[in-house]
């Protein structure tokens, strides 16, 4: 319904719907039937024949992940289609009570999302990986130097005072951080939104890095901090390692 031609394939998300319209040629009849096959994957709903405007609107209601085809017919003859419909699984974040759930949400809150002009998926993946390195290092070597003294688990590291905005009472998140995370996830599951593919890749990357094995530290002295780019080092005796997507990562040890 946004006016964008579908081409030969559209992508939708299970549990959601996609609004489309069929516009016949000036000498063609309007569709009298619009069907989806198999109906176990997708169902056609809300057909509205707009006679004066000479087109029909309808919704593809997506049931489960899979492949389907949509066809519009008039007097038994194909008017449009078959249109291939790929129905993707709905993205769901890992349980908030797990380390994977914690890490995924922190990555989504701290790493610039696809809406940022500088966003690139590879950079986002690198940021998320380095963030996990920092957190794992803080847990492995608890110290007041990097605000993890007494930490017994990743939750303790993340909830440390004045470290990660909105996460001090995790799993309860501040309203602004929760909104950021919810917005990214909603677009990732919103068929027909031109931002969906990038947001989906961003969320999938966050989940994969949060659920995967512990990444290797790329430094010899250890990454223990990241800060918003331009805010300066977290203390003395540290060196900037890399700046990506608005975050600067710091390693232990002064420049030599």
N, C-alpha and C positions, 0 to 999 in steps of 0.2 A: 504493500500500500504506500510505500515511500516513493514510488515512481521509478525504482531501479529495476532494469530488466533482470530476470532471474538467470538467463543463460540456460544451460542444460541441467544444472544441479543447484540445489539449495541445501543449506545446513541448518538444522534445528537442534533443540535440546529436549531430552525426555522430561516430561512434566510441564512443558511450556507449549506455546503456540506460535504460529507464524501467519501474519495476515498477508494475503495475496489478492490479485485481481486478474481476470482474464479479459483482454480487450480484443474483440473480433475486428477483422477488417471491415471497411465501410459496407461491403456487399455480403459479408458473412453473417449468419444468424448468431444470436446469443447462445451461450451454453445452456442446455436444459438439464445437464447432469454433470456433477463433478465428483469423482471418486478417488479414494486412496486404497492402494493394495500393497501389502496385506493390512487389514484393519487392526491386527494385533500390534502393529508398529505405529500407525498414524490413522487418524479419523478426520473426515471433513465435517466442519461445523459452520453454522452461521452464514449459510449461502444467502446472498442478497443480490437479486437481479435488478440492476438499475437501468430500467428500460429507456428512459429519456437520454441518459448519458451513454447508453449502449455498451455497458460492461457489467461484469459480475464480480462481486467480492466474496471472499470466503476465508475461513481460518483452517489451517492444518493443526490439529490438536495432536501432539506427539505423546505417545503412550510409553514406549520403552526404546532403548537404544537399538538401532538396526537400520535396515534400508527399506525404502518404500518408493512407490511411484504414484504420481498424481496425474489424472487425465480428465480433460474437459471434453464433453461430447455434445453434439447437437443432432437430433434426429438419428441417433445411433452412429454418427460419423465423428471421428476425432476432430476436435476443433483446436485443441492445444495439448501438448504433451506427447508421450509420457514424460513428465518431469521427475528426475531423480531427486529423492529426498534422503539425505544422510542425517539420521537422528543420533546425536551424541549422548553419552551418559551425563547426567547432571553432576557438576562438580560440587563436592562436599568437603569441607575442611576436616582434618583429623580431630578426634575428640579433644576438647580443650583441656581435659584432665591429663593428657599424655604429653610427653616431651615433644613428640611430633606436632601435636596441636599447638603447643606453646611456640615452638620455633616457626611454624608456618605463619602464625598470626604476627609474630614479631617481624618476620621478613616482609610481609605485606604492608606493615605499618612503617617500616624503616627504609625500605628500598623504593626509589622513585618508580611510580607505576607508568603504564603505557601512555597515560595522558601527558606526561612530561615530554617536552620537545627533544630532549637529549636521550630519551629512552631507547635502548637497544637490548634485545633479549639476552645476548651473550654477556653484556655488561651487567644486567640484572642478575644473571646466574652467578657471575663472579662475585658480585656484592654479597649475595646470599651465602655463598660458600665461605667467604672471608668472615662474615658475621658469625657463622657457626664456629669457625676456627677460634675466633675471639672468645666466644662463650665457653667452648670446650676447654680452652687454655685456662680461663679463669676458674673453672671448676676443678681442673686437674691440679692447679697450684693456687689454692685460696690465699688471698693477700689483700690487706687494706690498700695496697698500692694500686690495685685495679678493682677495688670495691667488691671483693668477693670473700673477705675474711669470714670464716665459719661456714661457708657455703657447703651444703651436703648434696645438692642436686641442681639441675639447671634452673628450676623454679626459684631457688634461693638467689642465684646469680642475676636473673632477670628482674626480680623484685627488689633488688638492692636500691636504697634511696638515691634519688637524683641520677639515675643511670638511663632508663629507657622510658620516655614520656608516655604516660597512660598505662604502664604495666606494673606499677608499684603494688597493686592489690590483685594481681592476676590470680585466678582466672577472671575476676571482674576487671573490665577494661573501662577507661574513661570514655565518655560519650563521643568525643571527637575522634578518638582512635577507632572505636567500634564503627563509627560511620564510614571512615576511610576504608576499613577492611570490608564492610558490608557492600559498599559501592563497587569495589573492585570485583568481588565475587558475583554480585548481581549482574554486572555487565558481561562477565565471563559466561553466564548462563542465559543471556538474552539474545535469542535468535533474531536476526534481522538488524541488529545493532552493528554498525560497521566497526565498532571497537572490539567486538566479541573475540575475534581470533587472537589479537594481541593480549587481551586481558586473560583469555583462557590459557595461553602459553605461559604467561607470567604466574598465574596461580598454580599451574601444573609444575612449573619449575620450583616454586616455593615448597610444594608438597614433596617433590622428589628429593630435594636437598635436605628437607627436614626428616624424611623417613629413611634416607640412605645411610651408609656407613660414615663414620667420622672422617672428615676430609683432612688431608695432610697439611701441616703448616708450611707455607712457602718460604718462611724466613728461618734463619738460624737462631735468632735470639728470642723469637716468639711474638706473635701478634696478641695484644691484650686490650686494645682500645679501638673504637671508631668514634668520630665526632663529625658534626656538620661541617662541611668544607668552609674554610675561612674563619673558623672560630678559634684556631690556634691549637697547639699541642696540649694534651691533658696533664702535662707536668714536665719536670726536668728529666734529662737522661733518656728521652725517647726520640724516635726518628719516624718521620712520615714514610709509610711504605707505598701507598697508592691512593689516588683519589678517583672515585667513580660515582656517577649519578648523585653528586652532591654530598658524598660521604668521604672523609679521609680516614684511612686506616693507619694505625701507628704500631710500631714494633719496639720492643725493649732495646735499649742501648743508644747512646748518643752517636752522632756522625763522627767518623774518624778522618 
